[in-house]
Amino acid sequence: MKKLKDILYNVNVTEIFGSTNRDVFNISFDSRKIIKGGVFVAIKGQKFNGHDYILFAIKQGVKIIIFEEKIQNYVPGITYVKVQDSSKSLSVIASNFYDNPSSKLKLIGVTGTNGKTTIVNILYQLFTMLGAKVGMLSTIENKILDRTFPAKYTTPDALEINYLLSKMLKEKCEYCFMEVSSHAISQSRIFGLKFSAGIFTNITHDHLDYHKSFDNYINVKKRFFTSLSKTSFALINKDDNNSLKMVENCNAKVITYSLKSVSDFKCKVVENQFNGMLLNISKVDVWVKLSGRFNAYNILSAYAIAKQFNFLKEDILTNLSIINSPEGRFQSLVFDSVTGIVDYAHTDDALKNILTTINDIRVDQQLITVLGCGGDRDKLKRPIMTKTAVNLSSLVILTSDNPRTEDPNEIIKDMTSGLNTQQKKKTLIIIDRSQAIRTACKIIKKNGIILIAGKGHEKYQEIDNERYEFDDYIELKKAMN
């Protein structure tokens, strides 16, 4: 329990109506999760405006309202706090309510278009093996030591972040590794958190349905690094063309990693196979269980972070050699000479990385890619991804992938819009995703390779606002048997 006046510390308050000497037992910003006697923060979102639910919140027993838009009538006995920005205020209030947990452990944020989940997962495994007590907030799952909590979003809301960080502190965690999405930065979900380090992986065209332009997308990501303090550090992938732009006006110490450029931490891919690769990191050869140049970057960034926190080089490399890839990230299985691979690749860059890796390893084997594009999301990337898949595969089966409220046939029309006649001859259209996977397994030749791209770890198909059970890995396994 806290007093209202205490959780308002550092909040940009413009007006207060009523007493701030009130007890606060809980906080909510979702009208469906209101608990009697709590605080309701009215936030204007993309689809709903929390200010429209203020009277409903009061009828549910809320005694304190935090808001930013004009209110016509005030209900007697209710404390109203008008703020400059409700979203930022929620983040600060959440931090104060849970005793600012981010300032009491080492919080490392990972941002970029691709690689966030893998890097966070590698860091969680690595630091655990190195003897540290660790927490993780990721797309796949949230973890506190060895306990797992379900994850709904890449980056949770401000209340959940601070709640989970406070639980980590109770379990004596020293480090927390978390994914930082562009949506979370834009919506101020991480506002006010104290990061010890930030990692920049790369940036390519994605989420333009939300950010509207690539420049906006870059500038949102950049805000994360601008927010870092002088006592923290920023680790950036110098091989990305926008890496230096990310850390313009950044107060943190900047450290670089790369495979191609001159940087603080360097890595070379010596050998690449489906079951792993041989890397040379800091002039030492190490075999790892992950494949692909993109994973070389991910592993190198984890090595650099561990070095910055003063772990021994030999211990880091030894433990990196036994780390596993996270679920749905280049996850493979072999049956009767056919290799099946499931990967989350849902951007052109990620898809290109996966297919380039496969093509670097395969000799003359047939490669069938099963690909869909999500509905109600960035339409501009659909023809680009399809063209990439067609150019780098023997055959592409176009199918549905979380069509949401869109017609899957219309999505596939967008996907094929940039293909010429010859390229279209390398495609099949099978809307039903399960049938598409079964077809790939039926027509694949001996020693062939099947890539199922786009969903990775997801356990559902989202159609017309309903989620139905669906797992690419399980579907592939059944089809291959």
PyMOL commands that set and color helices and strands:
alter all, ss='L'
color gray80, all
select helices_A, chain A and resi 4-7+31-33+50-59+86-97+101-103+116-129+158-170+182-186+208-211+214-226+243-246+293-308+313-320+348-361+381-392+408-416+421-424+433-443+472-480
alter helices_A, ss='H'
color red, helices_A
select strands_A, chain A and resi 2-3+13-17+23-24+27-28+39-41+64-67+79-83+106-111+134-137+141-144+147-150+175-179+197-200+233-237+253-258+265-273+276-281+284-288+331-335+338-343+367-371+395-398+427-429+449-453+460-463+466-469
alter strands_A, ss='S'
color yellow, strands_A
deselect
rebuild
show_as cartoon
